[in-house]
Amino acid sequence: MLKRESIKLDGVLNYDLPMEQIVTRLSRPRTCAVARPCSRDDSSPRVQGVCDHCGGKLVQREDDRPEAVRLRMEVYEKSTKPLADYYRQRGCF
């Protein structure tokens, strides 16, 4: 039987942003044909929809679409947020 070691929680990273800001930020990235991230806040392509590096078409991954981001946030609200609340109530952060 495997013996499990206890791990002490010594930090938590939690973002507190309005839902629409989260959706906007997480649905912004685009990827080119060689799967290179090409569009971020600080590095938009020079030509809309075209990769600066290879000239290929920029596409949005399915899991970066606004609907997918909203679904991920719903899952967070149901499963992860209660865990964060649990530790917050115990003064862990």
N, C-alpha and C positions, 0 to 999 in steps of 0.2 A: 504494500500500500504506500502511495506517495505521501510524504509529509509536506504540508503546506506551511510556508513561513508567513508570519504576520508582516504586513507592510504598513508603516505609519504614514498617514496622509499629512503632508507638510505644505501643501499648496494647492490652490484651485485657480484656474483661469476661467473667468466668466465675463461675457460681454453683455451689456445691457443697452440694446439699441431698439428703436422702433422697428416693427416687423417689416415695413416697406423699405427701410434703409438696409436691413439685412438682405432682403430679396434683391434689391438693386445691386448691392456689392457682390453677392455670391453668384448672381446670374450674368455678370459683366464679362467674365473671361471668354475668349475665343481661342481656337486652336487651328493651326494650319495643317496642310496635308502631311507634314512630317511630324505631327503631334507636338509641335513646339508651342508653348503658351505665347501668344502674341499681343494680347490686349489687357492692360491693367490700368489702374487709375493714373499712374505716372508714365505710361508708355503706350498711348493709343497709336494705332497704325497711321502712317502718313496718308494712305488712301483707304477710305472706309471699305471694309470687307476684303482687303488684300494684305497678305503677310509681307511685312517689311523685309524679311530675310530671304524668302524663296519666291515671292510673287504669287504664291498659291492662294486659293480662296480660303478665307477664314470661316470656320464653322463653330457652332455652339454645341457642346456635348449635351446629350439628353439630360444628364443629371445636373447640369448647370442652368436648365431652363427655369423660369420663374415658378412654374407649377411644381416642379420637382423640389425646388428650394422651400416652397411653402409646405410641402408634404414633410420634408426633413425637419422643419421647424415644429410642425405638429407632433411628430414623434418625439422631438426634444422636450416639448412642453409636457408630454404624457409620461416620459420615462426618465429623462435626465434631470429636468428641473426639480422634481421632488427629491432627488438625491442631493442636489445642491442645497435645497431648502433644509433638509435634514442636518447637514453639516453646518449650515449657517446658524441654525437654532442652537447648536451645541457650541457656538463660539469658535468654530474652526477657521472661519474667515469672515 
